[in-house]
């Protein structure tokens, strides 16, 4: 993975946009990997007879993300909003498959 140029070292908008595009590609790749883990969760939940939504786990994930955002300098409210949407998508994906079996 290529090292990103720090924002302060980007000399013009083209360079800055290229770095943002590269970062976006990395984020998409990480989200795709996360989806692979969700697919594995589906299999494990089916084996254990667990539901797609486990409210305690949802709140645990959100709490950890808010904490990481706070430490990392990202607005925790933004992080929570994004992750709740990601979690809802993941649970819907799980529920669709779990109901089929």
N, C-alpha and C positions, 0 to 999 in steps of 0.2 A: 504494500500500500504506500503510495506516494505521500510524502509529508506535505501538509498544507502550508502555504505562505501565511504568516501572521497578518491579520487585517491591517495593522499599522504599516506593513511593508508593501502593501498593494499600492502601486503608484497612480493607477487610474481606474475608472469604472470597469473597463474591459477586464483588467486583471482581477479586480474584486469580484466581478460576476463569474469569472472562470472558477475562482475558489469556492464561491457559493454553490455553483453547479457541481463541483467535485464533492463538496460536503453533502449536498443533497443526494448524490449517487451513493455515497457511503451510508447515509441514513436509510435509504431505500433498501440497500443490501442487508443492513442490520434488521430492519423490520421484516424482511423476507425470512431471515434466519429465525426471528422470533415466531413467525407463523409456523415454521417447521416444528418448533417446540410445542406450539399449541396443537399441532396435529398429533404429536406424541402424547400430549395430555389427554386427547380424545380417547386414544387407545387405553391408556391407564385408567381413566375414569370409567370407561365401559367395563373393563375387567373388574373394577372395584364396586361397580354399581353406583357411582357417584353422579350427582347432577352436573350439568354444565356450569351453573352459577353456584358458587360457594361464597356467600356474602362476606364471611370473615377473611377469606383470601383476597377478595377484591379490595377491602379496606386496608389490608396489610400491604398489598402492592402499592396502593395510592399513597399510603403513609411513607413507604420507603422512597417512592419517586419524589414526593414533596421534600423529603429530607435531602435527597441527592441534589435536587434542583437548588435548594437553599445553599448547600455547600458549594455547588458549582457555579453559582451566580446567575441562575435562571429564576425568573419569577415563579414561585411555587404554585400560584393560581393557574398560570399558563400550563405548567407541567401537569397539574391535576386534570385540567380540562382536556388536554391532549390524551392523557393516559386513560381517562374514563371512556373516551371515545374508542380508543384502541382496545380496551378491555371489553366494552360492549360488543365491538366487532368480533373479538375473539370468542366471546361466549356465544354469540349468535352462530358462529361457525361450528363451535362444539355442539350446540343444541341441535343443529340441523342434522349432524351425523349421528349423535347419540339417539335421537328419536327414530332414526331409520332402522335401528337394530332391535 
